[in-house]
Amino acid sequence: MLHGALSTTAPDGAQTDAPPRRVLMTVDAVGGVWRYAVDAARGLNARGIAVSLVGLGPAPLDRHRAEVAALADATLDWLDAPLDWMVSGEQFLARLPSRIGDIAARTGADLVHLNVPSQAADLALPCPMVTIAHSCVATWWRAVRGTALPRGWAWQTDRTRAGLLAADAVMAPSQAHAAAVEAAYGLVPNLHVVPNAAMPHDGPTAGKEPFVFAAGRWWDDGKNARTLDGAAVMTRWPVRMAGGLEGPNGERAMILHAEAMGELPAGAVRSLMSRAAIVASPSVYEPFGLSVLEAALSGAALVLSDIPTYRELWDGAALFATADDPAAHAVAINRLAADERLRADLGRRAKAVAGTYTVDRQVESLLGVYRAAARTAADRRVTGDGARAAAEPMLAPAAE
């Protein structure tokens, strides 16, 4: 849970409870980080806080730029720079700290919010710095491949650990993912759990249609397309899967039995979620699962992989199936397809849970973390501890 009461005055007398005036926030357009950042920026704008979004990785589409343009007080700069999981060596990230630092200085940011922990490595800033572990290569690999990273990717672990140490506060979107982060990197000082959120939408929650819907970047093995596709052979209702089948590094997924709908605009995905009586997520790696939250907001009955994150967030409001068992997913789907009362009951429960994950609540928690980061940064100025690693070494992860 989010850490408790925060002191409002640093040891040097500086106030740390005032919110920042302008936040620099990194973003990408590949997955859920985009939705997280835009919704957070909207909430921060509503509190009078300007946001400078700085993008990395594959270029945004026109619809991405239009979303930022529609915000009250936000800008978007896109760097010709890769995300950490898209490169084969640390040398390809060497220029990133100076480029982020330059933009922070140019925009007058008084807090930097990094949506990838490795981006905090080697980044020296005069203002507080926070990061959130939405996902990372090491935790993905453990969940999907069942092992630690191969030796040639050890730099990924080292750089992310360095970023976690450099940040004045660290966030994770669920307790389950916070535990996964510490299993991969050791004890993380100043770690806060701030659940993700989604904007409510006005789609119908009754009169659902008899089909199963799922959304994800299916080229990502963590989304586990093969299990749901295999289940589609055994389900009473058709299964429709929206999302890309080819990733930016050439990863590919094949959908043979379900209806492959390809990548769809956000509005089309929400429309399908609103109409679908059942929404499924077969993921084996899911730090939070924004698509499930959006489905729950529409009142859909959920069929989810039985993984720690989904149990934490949706226990009692969904049916669960073993992640790598297509037959188990088909049994759960068919059970719901045959029982209208159960579908309605689980849909109501899921919507009630989803209603607690509001953007307003998320932004209030973010501001609490920002205050914690400001206090830590002020403490460092007093003690001269420019890098936490010197005073608070992180415990090494358990040997494999």
Summary of the structure (lengths in Angstrom):
residues: 400
radius of gyration: 21.1
end to end distance: 28.3
largest distance: 66.3
contacts: 1405
relative contact order: 0.14
helix: 44%
strand: 16%
